[in-house]
Amino acid sequence: GRTFGKMLVNNVFWGDISEGSLVEYLKPGGTVTIEEYDKYDIPEAVEKRDYLYQQSGIVIDKENSYLTIKIEDDITIEQGKTYLAYLKYKEKYNKYEIVGLQNGLREVNIEQKSRVMSQDYNVNKLKIKNNNTGDWEALDNYIQENVIK
């Protein structure tokens, strides 16, 4: 499973994406129907799950039952929130992939707006959420220590 979407680029700290551009992205993990998941899994695994469902007396509507696939400690992208994202262009998909797993996407403390729009803000005062501890950390310190070297 992969999550696909579009994001508005507010600011670029490193790289050549244009500020204010709308880019298509993908990231590992997402939610799919069991039917869709089974379509790409190896047949033996699908057969084994079906056998176990049957043995357990579980009946599953594969078209309307969903499976959420998430890399350990990763976060889910939420519409309307602002994130610090590490992106790498993937020619195969013609999209930018969010890389770095749980630390490749970090929430930024910018107030949500009713619609997506580029915003002005003082980068030195922004904080990003630590995905492991839930604590808010200074974005400018994080950029100096981890992005610009």
C-alpha positions as CSV (number, residue, x, y, z in Angstrom):
1,G,0.0,0.0,0.0
2,R,1.1,3.5,-0.8
3,T,-0.6,6.9,-0.1
4,F,-0.8,9.2,-3.1
5,G,-1.7,12.9,-2.9
6,K,-0.9,16.5,-3.7
7,M,0.8,19.0,-1.5
8,L,1.4,22.8,-1.7
9,V,5.1,23.7,-1.1
10,N,5.3,26.6,1.3
11,N,9.0,26.8,1.7
12,V,12.1,25.0,0.5
13,F,15.1,24.6,2.8
14,W,17.1,22.4,0.5
15,G,16.5,21.4,-3.1
16,D,15.1,22.7,-6.3
17,I,11.3,22.5,-5.9
18,S,9.7,25.9,-6.5
19,E,8.0,27.5,-3.5
20,G,4.3,27.9,-4.0
21,S,4.2,24.9,-6.4
22,L,1.7,22.0,-6.1
23,V,3.5,18.6,-6.2
24,E,2.2,15.1,-6.4
25,Y,3.6,12.8,-3.8
26,L,3.6,9.2,-2.7
27,K,4.6,7.6,0.6
28,P,4.8,4.0,1.8
29,G,1.8,2.8,3.7
30,G,-1.9,3.6,3.3
31,T,-5.4,2.1,3.4
32,V,-6.6,-0.3,0.8
33,T,-9.4,-2.8,0.4
34,I,-8.6,-6.4,1.2
35,E,-9.6,-7.2,-2.3
36,E,-6.9,-4.7,-3.7
37,Y,-4.3,-6.0,-1.2
38,D,-4.9,-9.6,-2.3
39,K,-4.6,-8.7,-5.9
40,Y,-0.9,-7.8,-5.5
41,D,0.0,-10.4,-2.8
42,I,1.5,-13.8,-3.6
43,P,-1.3,-16.3,-4.2
44,E,-0.1,-18.7,-1.5
45,A,-0.5,-15.9,1.1
46,V,-4.0,-15.1,-0.1
47,E,-4.9,-18.8,0.0
48,K,-3.6,-19.2,3.5
49,R,-5.5,-16.2,4.8
50,D,-8.7,-17.4,3.2
51,Y,-8.2,-20.8,4.7
52,L,-7.6,-19.3,8.2
53,Y,-10.8,-17.1,7.8
54,Q,-12.8,-20.2,6.9
55,Q,-11.3,-22.2,9.8
56,S,-12.1,-19.4,12.2
57,G,-15.7,-18.9,10.9
58,I,-14.9,-15.4,9.8
59,V,-16.7,-14.1,6.7
60,I,-15.1,-11.0,5.1
61,D,-16.5,-8.8,2.4
62,K,-13.2,-8.1,0.7
63,E,-14.6,-5.2,-1.4
64,N,-15.8,-3.3,1.7
65,S,-13.2,-4.3,4.3
66,Y,-10.0,-2.3,4.6
67,L,-6.5,-2.9,5.6
68,T,-4.3,-0.1,6.9
69,I,-0.6,-0.7,6.2
70,K,1.8,1.5,8.2
71,I,5.6,1.4,8.6
72,E,6.5,1.1,12.3
73,D,6.2,4.5,14.0
74,D,5.2,6.3,10.8
75,I,2.5,9.0,10.9
76,T,-0.6,9.5,8.8
77,I,-0.8,12.6,6.6
78,E,-3.8,14.7,7.7
79,Q,-5.4,17.1,5.3
80,G,-5.0,20.7,6.2
81,K,-1.9,20.3,8.3
82,T,1.6,21.6,7.5
83,Y,4.6,19.3,7.4
84,L,8.3,19.3,7.0
85,A,8.8,16.6,4.4
86,Y,11.9,15.0,2.8
87,L,11.1,14.4,-0.8
88,K,12.9,12.5,-3.5
89,Y,11.7,12.6,-7.1
90,K,10.8,9.1,-8.5
91,E,10.7,9.0,-12.3
92,K,8.9,5.6,-12.2
93,Y,5.9,7.3,-10.7
94,N,6.4,10.8,-11.9
95,K,5.9,11.9,-8.3
96,Y,8.0,12.9,-5.2
97,E,8.3,10.2,-2.6
98,I,8.3,11.1,1.1
99,V,11.5,9.4,2.3
100,G,12.9,8.8,5.7
101,L,10.0,6.8,7.1
102,Q,8.7,8.3,10.4
103,N,11.1,11.2,10.4
104,G,10.6,12.0,6.7
105,L,7.4,13.7,7.6
106,R,7.1,15.9,10.7
107,E,4.1,18.1,11.6
108,V,4.8,21.8,11.8
109,N,2.9,24.1,14.3
110,I,1.2,26.3,11.7
111,E,-2.5,26.9,12.3
112,Q,-4.8,25.0,9.9
113,K,-6.7,27.1,7.4
114,S,-10.1,26.3,6.0
115,R,-8.5,25.9,2.6
116,V,-5.0,25.1,1.4
117,M,-3.0,28.2,0.7
118,S,0.6,29.3,0.9
119,Q,1.3,31.2,4.1
120,D,3.8,33.7,5.4
121,Y,5.4,32.8,8.8
122,N,8.6,33.4,10.7
123,V,10.6,30.1,10.2
124,N,12.7,30.9,13.3
125,K,9.6,30.6,15.5
126,L,8.2,27.4,14.1
127,K,8.2,24.1,15.9
128,I,8.0,20.5,14.5
129,K,6.5,17.5,16.3
130,N,8.9,14.7,17.3
131,N,7.1,11.6,16.0
132,N,8.7,9.4,18.6
133,T,8.1,11.5,21.8
134,G,5.3,13.8,20.7
135,D,7.3,16.8,21.9
136,W,7.6,20.0,19.9
137,E,11.1,21.0,18.8
138,A,12.5,24.2,17.3
139,L,12.4,23.9,13.5
140,D,15.4,26.2,12.9
141,N,17.6,24.0,15.2
142,Y,16.4,20.9,13.4
143,I,17.2,22.3,10.0
144,Q,20.7,23.4,11.1
145,E,21.5,20.0,12.6
146,N,19.8,17.7,10.1
147,V,19.1,19.4,6.7
148,I,21.8,22.0,5.9
149,K,25.2,20.5,6.3
